[in-house]
Amino acid sequence: MKKTILLFTMLSAFTYSCQTKKDAPLSDHDKELIKQEVAPLLKQIIENSTSGNFKKAIEPYADRPEFITINNGKVSDYKTFHEEVKTIFDM
């Protein structure tokens, strides 16, 4: 009997924990908040890139393990991205 209760409890926990929930779509308010947070950073990236100053251009990007860029199908980490951008500025 104990095995049956244990098995039922484990199956119930497994079934409950494996349910996928659909995320609700973003509200208009949430979309505006995201735009307000991203717009200044995007403006900074564009201004720094057009200034021709490498250090300022690379400044907004974080040197973290989860950093990736995808350019023409090529995935790069921060170090590779840093080197590629430097070669562009050195031209």
MDTraj code that builds the backbone (N, CA, C; nanometers):
import mdtraj as md
import numpy as np

residues = "MET LYS LYS THR ILE LEU LEU PHE THR MET LEU SER ALA PHE THR TYR SER CYS GLN THR LYS LYS ASP ALA PRO LEU SER ASP HIS ASP LYS GLU LEU ILE LYS GLN GLU VAL ALA PRO LEU LEU LYS GLN ILE ILE GLU ASN SER THR SER GLY ASN PHE LYS LYS ALA ILE GLU PRO TYR ALA ASP ARG PRO GLU PHE ILE THR ILE ASN ASN GLY LYS VAL SER ASP TYR LYS THR PHE HIS GLU GLU VAL LYS THR ILE PHE ASP MET".split()
xyz = np.array([
    [0.0813, -0.1185, 0.0000],
    [0.0000, 0.0000, 0.0000],
    [0.0871, 0.1269, 0.0000],
    [0.1970, 0.1244, 0.0766],
    [0.2859, 0.2399, 0.0807],
    [0.3466, 0.2657, -0.0568],
    [0.3794, 0.1589, -0.1284],
    [0.4367, 0.1741, -0.2621],
    [0.3359, 0.2375, -0.3563],
    [0.2110, 0.2017, -0.3433],
    [0.1063, 0.2576, -0.4287],
    [0.0898, 0.4068, -0.4017],
    [0.0880, 0.4445, -0.2750],
    [0.0740, 0.5862, -0.2394],
    [0.1956, 0.6650, -0.2858],
    [0.3135, 0.6098, -0.2675],
    [0.4358, 0.6759, -0.3113],
    [0.4368, 0.6922, -0.4630],
    [0.3995, 0.5868, -0.5339],
    [0.3952, 0.5924, -0.6802],
    [0.2934, 0.6959, -0.7266],
    [0.1763, 0.6975, -0.6659],
    [0.0736, 0.7950, -0.7015],
    [0.1219, 0.9373, -0.6753],
    [0.1862, 0.9592, -0.5625],
    [0.2384, 1.0913, -0.5273],
    [0.3446, 1.1364, -0.6267],
    [0.4342, 1.0460, -0.6633],
    [0.5410, 1.0804, -0.7584],
    [0.4826, 1.1101, -0.8962],
    [0.3865, 1.0282, -0.9402],
    [0.3247, 1.0530, -1.0709],
    [0.2473, 1.1841, -1.0717],
    [0.1794, 1.2130, -0.9623],
    [0.1053, 1.3394, -0.9527],
    [0.2005, 1.4585, -0.9589],
    [0.3097, 1.4513, -0.8843],
    [0.4079, 1.5598, -0.8843],
    [0.4703, 1.5755, -1.0225],
    [0.5029, 1.4638, -1.0862],
    [0.5631, 1.4686, -1.2191],
    [0.4660, 1.5285, -1.3201],
    [0.3405, 1.4843, -1.3158],
    [0.2399, 1.5352, -1.4092],
    [0.2161, 1.6838, -1.3878],
    [0.2086, 1.7256, -1.2638],
    [0.1847, 1.8665, -1.2334],
    [0.3021, 1.9542, -1.2738],
    [0.4231, 1.9077, -1.2497],
    [0.5410, 1.9900, -1.2773],
    [0.5747, 1.9976, -1.4251],
    [0.5265, 1.9058, -1.5048],
    [0.5623, 1.9039, -1.6467],
    [0.4608, 1.9722, -1.7360],
    [0.3627, 2.0358, -1.6784],
    [0.2651, 2.1061, -1.7600],
    [0.3271, 2.2334, -1.8140],
    [0.3070, 2.2585, -1.9406],
    [0.3585, 2.3821, -1.9995],
    [0.2482, 2.4869, -1.9969],
    [0.2861, 2.6051, -1.9630],
    [0.1913, 2.7147, -1.9576],
    [0.2218, 2.8076, -2.0738],
    [0.1169, 2.8523, -2.1365],
    [0.1344, 2.9473, -2.2452],
    [0.1479, 3.0867, -2.1862],
    [0.2474, 3.1592, -2.2339],
    [0.2667, 3.2958, -2.1870],
    [0.1609, 3.3854, -2.2501],
    [0.1112, 3.4740, -2.1704],
    [0.0143, 3.5701, -2.2213],
    [0.0862, 3.6690, -2.3115],
    [0.0218, 3.7174, -2.4147],
    [0.0869, 3.8175, -2.5008],
    [0.1129, 3.9445, -2.4218],
    [0.2122, 4.0181, -2.4652],
    [0.2467, 4.1433, -2.3972],
    [0.1352, 4.2449, -2.4155],
    [0.1082, 4.3170, -2.3103],
    [0.0095, 4.4244, -2.3191],
    [0.0746, 4.5448, -2.3878],
    [-0.0084, 4.6386, -2.4314],
    [0.0448, 4.7604, -2.4936],
    [0.1324, 4.8373, -2.3963],
    [0.0958, 4.8360, -2.2686],
    [0.1751, 4.9041, -2.1664],
    [0.3134, 4.8394, -2.1532],
    [0.3175, 4.7054, -2.1515],
    [0.4453, 4.6343, -2.1428],
    [0.5326, 4.6627, -2.2651],
    [0.4711, 4.6674, -2.3817],
    [0.5456, 4.6969, -2.5042],
    [0.6075, 4.8360, -2.4979],
    [0.5322, 4.9326, -2.4478],
    [0.5841, 5.0690, -2.4349],
    [0.6991, 5.0757, -2.3350],
    [0.6873, 5.0025, -2.2250],
    [0.7961, 4.9990, -2.1266],
    [0.9241, 4.9436, -2.1885],
    [0.9101, 4.8372, -2.2662],
    [1.0270, 4.7783, -2.3317],
    [1.0887, 4.8779, -2.4282],
    [1.0054, 4.9450, -2.5068],
    [1.0567, 5.0451, -2.6013],
    [1.1310, 5.1572, -2.5283],
    [1.0757, 5.2022, -2.4154],
    [1.1385, 5.3102, -2.3389],
    [1.2729, 5.2674, -2.2807],
    [1.2850, 5.1401, -2.2458],
    [1.4108, 5.0915, -2.1891],
    [1.5162, 5.0667, -2.2975],
    [1.4737, 5.0224, -2.4136],
    [1.5668, 4.9854, -2.5200],
    [1.6094, 5.1061, -2.6035],
    [1.5210, 5.2017, -2.6232],
    [1.5492, 5.3165, -2.7108],
    [1.6770, 5.3922, -2.6739],
    [1.6993, 5.4287, -2.5474],
    [1.8230, 5.5011, -2.5151],
    [1.9493, 5.4189, -2.5428],
    [1.9425, 5.2896, -2.5159],
    [2.0583, 5.2044, -2.5410],
    [2.0859, 5.1938, -2.6904],
    [1.9815, 5.1772, -2.7687],
    [1.9978, 5.1691, -2.9139],
    [2.0540, 5.3004, -2.9691],
    [2.0051, 5.4121, -2.9167],
    [2.0564, 5.5440, -2.9588],
    [2.2051, 5.5556, -2.9261],
    [2.2439, 5.5106, -2.8066],
    [2.3844, 5.5155, -2.7655],
    [2.4704, 5.4284, -2.8570],
    [2.4237, 5.3090, -2.8897],
    [2.4986, 5.2190, -2.9770],
    [2.5205, 5.2833, -3.1141],
    [2.4163, 5.3431, -3.1698],
    [2.4270, 5.4055, -3.3018],
    [2.5207, 5.5254, -3.2979],
    [2.5043, 5.6117, -3.1992],
    [2.5900, 5.7311, -3.1891],
    [2.7361, 5.6929, -3.1691],
    [2.7621, 5.5979, -3.0819],
    [2.9001, 5.5581, -3.0552],
    [2.9630, 5.4892, -3.1754],
    [2.8849, 5.4135, -3.2493],
    [2.9387, 5.3454, -3.3666],
    [2.9728, 5.4431, -3.4777],
    [2.8893, 5.5440, -3.4944],
    [2.9154, 5.6417, -3.6009],
    [3.0232, 5.7419, -3.5628],
    [3.0578, 5.7506, -3.4342],
    [3.1600, 5.8458, -3.3907],
    [3.2999, 5.8046, -3.4349],
    [3.3189, 5.6744, -3.4614],
    [3.4506, 5.6269, -3.5020],
    [3.5416, 5.5944, -3.3852],
    [3.4903, 5.6038, -3.2644],
    [3.5681, 5.5750, -3.1451],
    [3.5383, 5.4316, -3.1000],
    [3.6356, 5.3429, -3.1128],
    [3.6160, 5.2014, -3.0823],
    [3.5745, 5.1786, -2.9375],
    [3.6421, 5.2426, -2.8434],
    [3.6114, 5.2202, -2.7009],
    [3.4679, 5.2604, -2.6671],
    [3.4234, 5.3722, -2.7243],
    [3.2861, 5.4144, -2.6994],
    [3.1873, 5.3217, -2.7703],
    [3.2236, 5.2718, -2.8860],
    [3.1331, 5.1844, -2.9612],
    [3.1122, 5.0512, -2.8914],
    [3.2135, 4.9995, -2.8255],
    [3.2048, 4.8686, -2.7601],
    [3.1496, 4.8803, -2.6178],
    [3.1434, 5.0024, -2.5651],
    [3.1028, 5.0284, -2.4269],
    [2.9670, 4.9682, -2.3858],
    [2.8613, 4.9750, -2.4672],
    [2.7311, 4.9242, -2.4230],
    [2.7215, 4.7718, -2.4118],
    [2.8175, 4.7007, -2.4647],
    [2.8101, 4.5546, -2.4671],
    [2.8779, 4.4953, -2.3431],
    [2.8154, 4.3924, -2.2866],
    [2.8641, 4.3319, -2.1628],
    [2.9533, 4.2118, -2.1921],
    [3.0670, 4.2072, -2.1268],
    [3.1585, 4.0935, -2.1393],
    [3.1133, 3.9853, -2.0401],
    [3.0149, 3.9086, -2.0836],
    [2.9582, 3.8025, -1.9999],
    [2.9539, 3.6729, -2.0785],
    [2.9545, 3.5602, -2.0105],
    [2.9528, 3.4314, -2.0804],
    [2.8287, 3.4111, -2.1668],
    [2.7150, 3.4691, -2.1283],
    [2.5926, 3.4490, -2.2056],
    [2.5804, 3.5435, -2.3248],
    [2.6770, 3.6325, -2.3449],
    [2.6744, 3.7261, -2.4571],
    [2.6986, 3.6516, -2.5879],
    [2.6101, 3.6709, -2.6848],
    [2.6319, 3.6182, -2.8197],
    [2.5836, 3.7205, -2.9214],
    [2.6442, 3.7171, -3.0380],
    [2.5948, 3.7936, -3.1513],
    [2.5792, 3.6969, -3.2673],
    [2.4880, 3.7291, -3.3551],
    [2.4688, 3.6496, -3.4760],
    [2.4768, 3.7463, -3.5923],
    [2.5740, 3.7250, -3.6794],
    [2.5957, 3.8122, -3.7933],
    [2.6196, 3.7260, -3.9158],
    [2.5322, 3.7371, -4.0130],
    [2.5403, 3.6557, -4.1346],
    [2.5474, 3.5065, -4.1027],
    [2.4710, 3.4644, -4.0032],
    [2.4653, 3.3242, -3.9662],
    [2.5798, 3.2759, -3.8797],
    [2.6740, 3.3630, -3.8471],
    [2.7883, 3.3263, -3.7641],
    [2.7626, 3.3707, -3.6205],
    [2.7711, 3.2764, -3.5272],
    [2.7509, 3.3060, -3.3859],
    [2.8856, 3.3359, -3.3218],
    [2.8929, 3.4468, -3.2487],
    [3.0187, 3.4876, -3.1852],
    [2.9962, 3.5177, -3.0380],
    [3.0983, 3.4914, -2.9567],
    [3.0952, 3.5314, -2.8166],
    [3.1502, 3.6740, -2.8065],
    [3.1604, 3.7258, -2.6846],
    [3.2047, 3.8642, -2.6669],
    [3.3460, 3.8865, -2.7205],
    [3.4372, 3.7941, -2.6910],
    [3.5765, 3.8112, -2.7332],
    [3.5867, 3.8194, -2.8854],
    [3.5190, 3.7284, -2.9549],
    [3.5222, 3.7290, -3.1014],
    [3.4556, 3.8553, -3.1550],
    [3.3418, 3.8933, -3.0961],
    [3.2730, 4.0148, -3.1372],
    [3.3640, 4.1366, -3.1196],
    [3.4321, 4.1430, -3.0058],
    [3.5238, 4.2532, -2.9752],
    [3.6329, 4.2624, -3.0825],
    [3.6919, 4.1479, -3.1176],
    [3.7982, 4.1454, -3.2186],
    [3.7458, 4.1872, -3.3561],
    [3.6269, 4.1392, -3.3925],
    [3.5705, 4.1732, -3.5235],
    [3.5383, 4.3218, -3.5337],
    [3.4819, 4.3778, -3.4272],
    [3.4504, 4.5202, -3.4285],
    [3.5789, 4.6023, -3.4337],
    [3.6814, 4.5602, -3.3617],
    [3.8098, 4.6328, -3.3623],
    [3.8689, 4.6359, -3.5027],
    [3.8624, 4.5233, -3.5758],
    [3.9161, 4.5217, -3.7113],
    [3.8392, 4.6174, -3.8039],
    [3.7095, 4.6297, -3.7802],
    [3.6299, 4.7242, -3.8609],
    [3.6727, 4.8673, -3.8316],
    [3.6951, 4.9008, -3.7060],
    [3.7362, 5.0368, -3.6697],
    [3.8797, 5.0667, -3.7121],
    [3.9624, 4.9631, -3.7245],
    [4.1013, 4.9846, -3.7651],
    [4.1155, 5.0048, -3.9149],
    [4.0105, 4.9802, -3.9924],
    [4.0172, 4.9953, -4.1377],
    [4.0318, 5.1393, -4.1786],
])
top = md.Topology()
chain = top.add_chain()
for i, resn in enumerate(residues, 1):
    res = top.add_residue(resn, chain, resSeq=i)
    for name in ("N", "CA", "C"):
        top.add_atom(name, md.element.get_by_symbol(name[0]), res)
traj = md.Trajectory(xyz[None], top)
